[in-house]
Amino acid sequence: MIEIDLIREGNRVYQQVLRAKAMGLSATLTLEEWVDRIQQFEGLCAYCLEAPFTSLDHLMPPSTGGNTIVSNCVPVCLLCNSRKNDRVLCDTSADVSFEAKLEQVRYVLKNNLRIAKPKSDEQKEEEIKITFRLDEEMHAALREVARSHNRSLNGELLTAVADHLKRSQKEQRKP
Ligand SMILES: [Zn+2]
């Protein structure tokens, strides 16, 4: 099951975009794109595919010119994030296996693959319950994002996210 806190993720995208713009980098990532990306990896870290993600990682770090655009952003867990930072900090002892993981993640993005773990019927039922709950709370959550960002842009953005979530819920309800 994937539980996505839209207020938290909306703030995350907003902060990342502000930061990238301040660094003079391209920053076009939207909340909708980010939510899609999280769902693509089932809410897991893109590198280990085991731990739940805790933050947003740039495949190419902003410090070396990596833009905050959807093709450069993946969910990452705490451990993988620190491993990646270490690798960047100690260039002389490049972590070969991490390089392989990076390659794997690039492959998933390039071919638009979806990470899907086999699910029991019980898990599927639980997932559907959660998405229904999200449906009820969605509008309040989305309004909160718009209010906290105080941007008219969010009007269109939030409609797009709402439509997207409704579509994916309909697909899940199909037998
Ligand atoms: Zn990880």
Boltz pocket constraint, residues with backbone or C-beta under 6 A from the ligand:
constraints:
  - pocket:
      binder: B
      contacts: [[A, 45], [A, 46], [A, 47], [A, 48], [A, 49], [A, 50], [A, 51], [A, 76], [A, 77], [A, 78], [A, 79], [A, 80], [A, 81]]
      max_distance: 6.0
